[in-house]
Amino acid sequence: MKRLLLLLALVLTTVAADPPRREPLTLLVVGQTMDYLEPCGCGGQVAGGLARRAALLDELRREFPGAPVIDLGGQGFLTERLPLILRAAAYSGVALAGCAADDLAAWEHLAPAAAAAGMPLTSLPPPRLAAPPAPPRSLVIGPQRGWRIGVVAVSLPEGGVTALAPRLAAELTQLRQQRHCDLTVLLSHLGYGDTERLLERLPAAQRPRLVLLASAYGDTLPYFEELGATWVPVAAKGRSVSRITFASTPRGVSLSCEQRMVLAGVSDAAVASWVDAFVAAQRAGQVQQVAAGSTGQPAVSTCGPCHAAAVTAWRAHPHGHAVETLEQAGRDVAACLVCHAEQTRRLGLRPPATGDRGVECATCHEGLAAHLADPQTRPTTGGREACERCHTSENSPRWDLPKYLANVRGACAGTVQPRLAAPGG
């Protein structure tokens, strides 16, 4: 009997020493929207967009019921877009959002938009704001499936990392000891180097378990372990959703992560309709329409007497119909027209309702007026620099200069291959 009692006491002691077992908890992480409502639609596969992201989050939330959604922050600085961005975030179940530098700079616009969307914001240290109240230093998620998660966001450290470290340590300690959080999460907009230096100044026991790191890259980067934490880089311009799962183990807590790009495919119909309405409102009266041919540069028609074949070919080429491309998509707003219309690029005006409406001879050739006055004065031809004003990696992910330049030159020589080159493609 004595042996049995000793064995029972040993079992009870072992059970008491084990950490409490909880159901696995999944977090979904988005962020760094950076004013990015939707990808450019004319350059092939570009990730991101509010409607696509909402659809992916809906899919993941159905797969992981009850999963809280954290927004790293970085909504953007175009204040007229903030209500739409936060409305879409709240619709997608975002529980809280951190603040980046642009968020704090736009605080007087961000705070009411977040309040209207029911979106709690957090920032440490509290920014010096003209209009209080400042966001709370930290927020708590849970309890969810037996977990309480404390969240702290950092950006723009006053006094540098050295001054920020003790304040962060105090906040993390409060989350653990007074607010009884099982795990702490750091939302960092400081970049990798300063975030690393910040954590190095914290005692090991005070460091966060998870670091969500704002990334300058548009693609996902591998997550990694460092300084006792799992670091998950969050792709810029809302182009990724990260799924992070915590599981209780006999040794503590294990963490797994999957990062998915927000690619072309299903879009959420409600969010897409909000974006369409916003763009339509932007378009109305956004820029004044210019009279036909008023670019401040010689019009395409002036080249016709000597270059009839080239003008005919160019007018059949996709570049010559670049404005129609936008109009058909309902995206003929200034931000897009600047690459699709010479009138917008040079004068900031909407292209004319008729006539040549798109990329023109003057887009690639400088010195046309001098050439028309004296045909012996040859106009200059822009090369890579002229093309890449618009054909950036953002707008033209499949950009191949020799291939596309040859196609454009073919049109100028009087031949057309319209399926090869498209505006932004």
C-alpha positions as CSV (number, residue, x, y, z in Angstrom):
1,M,0.0,0.0,0.0
2,K,2.8,2.4,0.8
3,R,4.4,1.8,-2.6
4,L,1.1,2.5,-4.3
5,L,0.7,5.8,-2.4
6,L,4.2,6.8,-3.3
7,L,3.6,6.0,-7.0
8,L,0.3,8.0,-6.9
9,A,2.1,11.0,-5.4
10,L,4.8,10.9,-8.0
11,V,2.2,10.9,-10.8
12,L,0.3,13.8,-9.3
13,T,3.5,15.8,-8.9
14,T,4.5,15.1,-12.6
15,V,1.0,16.2,-13.8
16,A,1.1,19.4,-11.7
17,A,4.6,20.3,-13.1
18,D,3.4,20.0,-16.7
19,P,2.2,23.2,-18.4
20,P,-1.5,23.4,-18.9
21,R,-2.6,21.9,-22.2
22,R,-4.6,24.0,-24.5
23,E,-6.3,23.5,-27.8
24,P,-4.1,24.7,-30.8
25,L,-4.8,28.4,-31.6
26,T,-4.4,29.8,-35.1
27,L,-3.7,33.5,-35.8
28,L,-4.1,35.0,-39.2
29,V,-1.8,38.0,-40.0
30,V,-2.2,40.7,-42.7
31,G,-0.9,44.2,-43.0
32,Q,1.1,46.9,-44.8
33,T,-1.8,47.7,-47.1
34,M,0.1,50.9,-48.0
35,D,-2.8,52.5,-49.8
36,Y,-2.9,49.5,-52.1
37,L,-6.6,48.9,-53.0
38,E,-5.9,46.7,-56.0
39,P,-3.1,45.6,-58.2
40,C,-2.5,47.1,-61.6
41,G,-4.7,45.2,-64.0
42,C,-2.7,45.5,-67.2
43,G,0.6,44.0,-66.3
44,G,0.0,40.3,-65.6
45,Q,0.1,38.6,-62.3
46,V,0.6,41.0,-59.4
47,A,-0.4,40.0,-55.9
48,G,-2.5,41.9,-53.5
49,G,-5.8,43.8,-53.5
50,L,-8.4,44.3,-50.8
51,A,-11.1,42.1,-52.5
52,R,-8.7,39.2,-53.1
53,R,-7.3,39.4,-49.6
54,A,-10.9,39.4,-48.1
55,A,-11.7,36.2,-50.1
56,L,-8.5,34.5,-48.9
57,L,-9.2,35.5,-45.3
58,D,-12.7,34.2,-45.6
59,E,-11.4,30.8,-46.9
60,L,-8.9,30.6,-44.0
61,R,-11.4,31.6,-41.4
62,R,-13.8,28.9,-42.5
63,E,-10.9,26.4,-42.4
64,F,-9.8,27.7,-38.9
65,P,-13.0,28.7,-37.1
66,G,-12.5,31.5,-34.5
67,A,-9.0,32.3,-35.7
68,P,-8.3,35.9,-34.7
69,V,-6.9,38.2,-37.4
70,I,-4.1,40.7,-36.6
71,D,-3.2,43.6,-38.9
72,L,0.4,44.5,-38.7
73,G,-0.4,48.1,-39.6
74,G,0.8,50.4,-42.4
75,Q,-2.5,51.3,-43.8
76,G,-1.0,54.2,-45.9
77,F,-0.9,58.0,-46.0
78,L,-3.6,58.7,-48.7
79,T,-6.1,59.7,-46.1
80,E,-9.1,59.5,-48.4
81,R,-8.5,55.7,-48.7
82,L,-8.4,55.0,-45.0
83,P,-12.1,54.5,-44.4
84,L,-12.3,52.0,-47.2
85,I,-9.2,50.1,-46.1
86,L,-10.4,49.9,-42.5
87,R,-13.9,48.9,-43.5
88,A,-12.5,46.0,-45.6
89,A,-10.3,45.0,-42.6
90,A,-13.2,45.0,-40.2
91,Y,-15.3,43.1,-42.7
92,S,-12.6,40.4,-42.8
93,G,-12.6,40.0,-39.1
94,V,-9.4,41.9,-38.1
95,A,-9.4,42.0,-34.3
96,L,-6.8,44.8,-33.9
97,A,-4.1,46.7,-35.9
98,G,-0.7,48.1,-35.1
99,C,0.5,51.5,-36.2
100,A,3.4,52.2,-38.6
101,A,5.0,55.6,-39.3
102,D,2.5,56.6,-42.0
103,D,-0.4,55.6,-39.7
104,L,0.9,57.9,-36.9
105,A,1.5,60.7,-39.4
106,A,-2.1,60.4,-40.6
107,W,-3.5,59.9,-37.1
108,E,-6.1,62.6,-37.1
109,H,-7.7,60.8,-40.1
110,L,-6.9,57.3,-39.1
111,A,-8.3,57.5,-35.6
112,P,-11.9,58.4,-36.6
113,A,-11.8,56.0,-39.5
114,A,-10.7,53.2,-37.2
115,A,-13.4,54.1,-34.6
116,A,-16.1,54.0,-37.3
117,A,-14.9,50.6,-38.4
118,G,-14.7,49.3,-34.8
119,M,-10.9,48.7,-35.3
120,P,-8.8,48.9,-32.1
121,L,-5.3,50.3,-32.8
122,T,-2.1,50.0,-30.7
123,S,1.3,51.7,-30.6
124,L,4.3,51.9,-28.3
125,P,5.5,54.4,-27.5
126,P,2.3,56.5,-27.7
127,P,2.8,59.1,-30.5
128,R,2.9,62.8,-29.8
129,L,-0.5,63.6,-31.2
130,A,-2.2,67.0,-31.6
131,A,-5.6,65.3,-31.1
132,P,-5.8,62.7,-28.3
133,P,-6.6,60.1,-27.3
134,A,-3.5,58.1,-28.2
135,P,-3.8,54.4,-29.0
136,P,-3.3,52.0,-26.1
137,R,0.2,50.8,-25.6
138,S,-0.9,47.1,-26.0
139,L,-4.0,45.0,-26.6
140,V,-5.0,41.5,-25.6
141,I,-6.7,38.9,-27.7
142,G,-8.6,36.2,-25.9
143,P,-9.1,34.1,-24.1
144,Q,-9.4,32.0,-27.2
145,R,-9.2,28.3,-26.9
146,G,-7.6,28.8,-23.5
147,W,-5.0,31.3,-24.8
148,R,-4.5,35.0,-24.0
149,I,-2.3,36.8,-26.5
150,G,-0.7,40.2,-25.7
151,V,0.1,42.4,-28.7
152,V,2.5,45.4,-28.8
153,A,3.4,47.5,-31.9
154,V,6.5,49.6,-32.3
155,S,7.5,52.2,-34.8
156,L,9.4,55.6,-34.8
157,P,11.2,55.0,-31.5
158,E,11.7,58.4,-29.7
159,G,15.3,58.4,-28.5
160,G,16.2,55.3,-30.5
161,V,16.2,51.6,-29.7
162,T,18.1,52.2,-26.4
163,A,15.4,54.4,-25.0
164,L,12.6,52.1,-26.3
165,A,13.9,48.9,-24.9
166,P,13.0,49.5,-21.2
167,R,9.5,50.7,-22.1
168,L,8.9,47.6,-24.3
169,A,10.3,45.4,-21.5
170,A,7.9,47.0,-19.0
171,E,4.9,46.6,-21.3
172,L,5.7,42.9,-22.1
173,T,6.1,42.2,-18.4
174,Q,2.8,43.8,-17.6
175,L,1.1,41.7,-20.3
176,R,2.5,38.5,-18.7
177,Q,2.2,39.3,-15.0
178,Q,-0.8,41.6,-14.7
179,R,-2.9,40.8,-17.8
180,H,-2.0,37.1,-17.6
181,C,-1.1,36.6,-21.3
182,D,0.3,33.2,-22.2
183,L,2.1,34.6,-25.3
184,T,3.3,38.0,-26.4
185,V,3.5,39.3,-30.0
186,L,5.6,42.2,-31.3
187,L,4.4,44.1,-34.4
188,S,7.5,45.8,-35.6
189,H,7.9,48.5,-38.2
190,L,11.5,49.2,-37.3
191,G,13.2,46.9,-39.9
192,Y,15.1,43.8,-39.1
193,G,18.3,45.4,-37.8
194,D,16.7,47.8,-35.2
195,T,14.2,45.1,-34.2
196,E,17.1,42.7,-33.5
197,R,19.0,45.3,-31.5
198,L,15.8,46.0,-29.6
199,L,15.3,42.4,-28.6
200,E,18.9,42.0,-27.7
201,R,18.4,44.7,-25.0
202,L,15.6,42.7,-23.4
203,P,16.2,39.9,-20.9
204,A,15.5,36.5,-22.5
205,A,12.5,35.9,-20.2
206,Q,10.9,39.2,-21.4
207,R,11.3,38.7,-25.1
208,P,8.1,38.2,-27.3
209,R,7.4,34.7,-28.6
210,L,6.4,36.0,-32.0
211,V,7.7,38.9,-34.0
212,L,5.7,40.1,-37.0
213,L,8.2,42.1,-39.1
214,A,7.2,44.7,-41.7
215,S,9.0,43.7,-44.9
216,A,10.0,45.9,-47.8
217,Y,9.5,43.1,-50.2
218,G,6.3,42.3,-52.2
219,D,6.8,38.5,-51.9
220,T,6.8,36.3,-48.8
221,L,10.1,35.7,-47.1
222,P,10.8,32.5,-45.0
223,Y,10.0,32.8,-41.3
224,F,12.9,32.0,-38.9
225,E,13.8,31.6,-35.3
226,E,16.0,34.1,-33.5
227,L,16.5,35.4,-30.0
228,G,13.9,33.0,-28.6
229,A,11.2,34.2,-31.0
230,T,9.7,33.2,-34.3
231,W,10.0,36.0,-36.9
232,V,7.4,36.2,-39.7
233,P,8.1,38.9,-42.4
234,V,4.9,40.3,-43.7
235,A,4.9,41.2,-47.4
236,A,4.4,44.8,-48.4
237,K,1.3,46.1,-50.1
238,G,-1.0,43.5,-48.5
239,R,0.3,40.7,-50.7
240,S,0.4,37.9,-48.2
241,V,-1.6,36.3,-45.4
242,S,0.3,34.4,-42.7
243,R,-1.3,31.5,-40.8
244,I,0.4,31.0,-37.4
245,T,-0.6,28.1,-35.2
246,F,0.4,27.8,-31.5
247,A,0.2,24.4,-29.8
248,S,0.8,23.5,-26.2
249,T,3.4,20.8,-25.7
250,P,5.0,19.1,-22.7
251,R,8.0,21.5,-23.2
252,G,6.0,24.6,-23.6
253,V,4.6,26.1,-26.9
254,S,5.3,25.0,-30.4
255,L,4.7,27.3,-33.4
256,S,4.1,26.6,-37.0
257,C,3.6,29.1,-39.9
258,E,2.3,29.1,-43.5
259,Q,2.5,32.2,-45.7
260,R,0.3,32.5,-48.7
261,M,0.4,35.1,-51.4
262,V,-2.8,37.0,-52.3
263,L,-2.9,36.0,-56.0
264,A,-5.4,36.3,-58.8
265,G,-8.5,34.2,-58.3
266,V,-11.6,34.7,-56.3
267,S,-12.4,38.2,-55.1
268,D,-14.9,39.1,-52.4
269,A,-17.9,40.6,-54.2
270,A,-18.8,43.1,-51.4
271,V,-15.3,44.5,-51.0
272,A,-14.9,44.6,-54.8
273,S,-18.0,46.7,-55.0
274,W,-16.7,49.1,-52.4
275,V,-13.5,49.5,-54.4
276,D,-15.4,50.1,-57.6
277,A,-17.5,52.7,-55.9
278,F,-14.5,54.5,-54.5
279,V,-12.7,54.5,-57.9
280,A,-15.9,55.8,-59.6
281,A,-16.1,58.6,-57.0
282,Q,-12.4,59.4,-57.6
283,R,-12.9,59.6,-61.3
284,A,-15.8,62.1,-61.2
285,G,-14.2,65.5,-61.7
286,Q,-10.8,64.3,-60.7
287,V,-9.0,65.9,-63.6
288,Q,-10.1,68.3,-66.2
289,Q,-10.5,67.0,-69.8
290,V,-8.1,68.5,-72.3
291,A,-9.0,69.5,-75.8
292,A,-8.1,67.1,-78.6
293,G,-4.4,67.3,-79.5
294,S,-3.5,69.6,-76.6
295,T,-0.5,67.9,-75.1
296,G,1.9,70.7,-75.4
297,Q,3.7,68.5,-77.9
298,P,3.1,67.7,-81.5
299,A,0.2,65.4,-81.9
300,V,0.4,62.0,-83.6
301,S,-1.5,63.4,-86.7
302,T,1.3,65.9,-87.3
303,C,3.6,62.9,-88.1
304,G,1.2,61.5,-90.7
305,P,2.4,63.4,-93.8
306,C,5.9,61.8,-93.7
307,H,5.2,58.7,-91.6
308,A,1.8,57.5,-92.7
309,A,2.6,53.8,-92.3
310,A,4.0,54.3,-88.8
311,V,1.0,56.4,-87.7
312,T,-1.5,53.9,-89.1
313,A,0.3,51.0,-87.4
314,W,0.6,52.9,-84.1
315,R,-3.1,53.7,-84.0
316,A,-3.8,50.0,-84.3
317,H,-1.2,49.1,-81.6
318,P,-2.3,48.6,-77.9
319,H,-0.3,51.6,-76.8
320,G,-2.4,53.7,-79.1
321,H,-5.5,52.5,-77.3
322,A,-4.2,52.7,-73.8
323,V,-6.9,55.0,-72.6
324,E,-9.7,52.7,-73.9
325,T,-8.1,49.9,-71.9
326,L,-8.7,51.8,-68.7
327,E,-12.1,53.0,-69.6
328,Q,-13.3,49.4,-70.3
329,A,-12.0,48.4,-66.9
330,G,-13.5,51.5,-65.2
331,R,-10.1,52.6,-64.0
332,D,-9.5,55.7,-66.0
333,V,-8.3,57.7,-62.9
334,A,-5.3,60.0,-62.7
335,A,-3.1,57.4,-61.0
336,C,-3.5,55.1,-64.0
337,L,-3.9,57.7,-66.7
338,V,-0.4,59.0,-66.0
339,C,1.0,56.0,-67.8
340,H,-1.8,55.5,-70.3
341,A,-2.3,59.1,-71.6
342,E,0.3,61.6,-72.7
343,Q,-2.0,64.4,-71.8
344,T,-2.1,63.2,-68.2
345,R,1.6,62.6,-68.0
346,R,2.6,66.0,-69.3
347,L,-0.2,68.2,-68.2
348,G,-2.1,66.4,-65.5
349,L,-5.3,66.5,-67.6
350,R,-7.8,63.9,-68.7
351,P,-7.3,62.9,-72.4
352,P,-9.7,64.1,-75.0
353,A,-12.9,62.3,-75.7
354,T,-11.9,61.7,-79.4
355,G,-8.8,61.5,-81.5
356,D,-5.5,59.9,-80.4
357,R,-6.0,58.8,-76.8
358,G,-3.1,56.9,-75.4
359,V,0.7,56.6,-75.6
360,E,1.9,58.9,-78.4
361,C,4.9,59.7,-80.5
362,A,5.9,62.3,-78.0
363,T,6.0,59.7,-75.2
364,C,9.1,58.1,-76.7
365,H,10.5,60.9,-78.8
366,E,11.8,64.3,-77.6
367,G,12.5,67.1,-80.0
368,L,9.5,66.5,-82.3
369,A,8.8,70.3,-82.7
370,A,12.4,70.9,-83.8
371,H,12.1,68.0,-86.2
372,L,8.9,69.3,-87.7
373,A,10.5,72.7,-88.2
374,D,13.6,71.2,-89.8
375,P,13.4,67.5,-90.9
376,Q,17.2,67.4,-90.7
377,T,17.0,67.8,-86.9
378,R,16.4,64.2,-85.8
379,P,14.3,63.6,-82.7
380,T,15.8,61.7,-79.9
381,T,14.5,58.2,-79.0
382,G,14.1,57.2,-75.4
383,G,15.4,53.8,-74.5
384,R,15.2,51.9,-71.3
385,E,14.6,54.9,-69.1
386,A,11.7,56.1,-71.2
387,C,10.0,52.7,-71.2
388,E,10.6,52.1,-67.5
389,R,8.9,55.3,-66.4
390,C,5.8,53.1,-66.6
391,H,7.0,49.6,-67.2
392,T,8.1,49.1,-63.6
393,S,8.4,45.8,-61.8
394,E,5.1,46.8,-60.0
395,N,3.2,47.4,-63.2
396,S,5.0,44.9,-65.6
397,P,6.2,41.9,-63.7
398,R,6.9,40.1,-67.0
399,W,8.8,43.0,-68.4
400,D,11.4,42.1,-71.0
401,L,13.0,45.2,-72.6
402,P,14.4,43.7,-75.8
403,K,11.3,41.8,-76.6
404,Y,8.9,44.7,-76.0
405,L,11.1,47.4,-77.5
406,A,11.4,45.3,-80.7
407,N,7.6,45.1,-80.8
408,V,7.2,48.9,-80.4
409,R,9.9,49.6,-83.0
410,G,8.1,47.2,-85.4
411,A,4.9,49.3,-85.1
412,C,6.9,52.5,-85.8
413,A,8.2,50.7,-88.9
414,G,4.7,50.1,-90.1
415,T,4.0,46.6,-88.7
416,V,1.8,45.6,-85.7
417,Q,1.8,42.7,-83.3
418,P,-0.9,43.8,-81.0
419,R,-1.0,40.7,-78.8
420,L,2.6,41.0,-77.7
421,A,2.7,44.4,-76.1
422,A,-0.1,45.9,-74.0
423,P,-0.1,49.0,-71.9
424,G,1.8,48.1,-68.7
425,G,2.3,44.5,-69.9
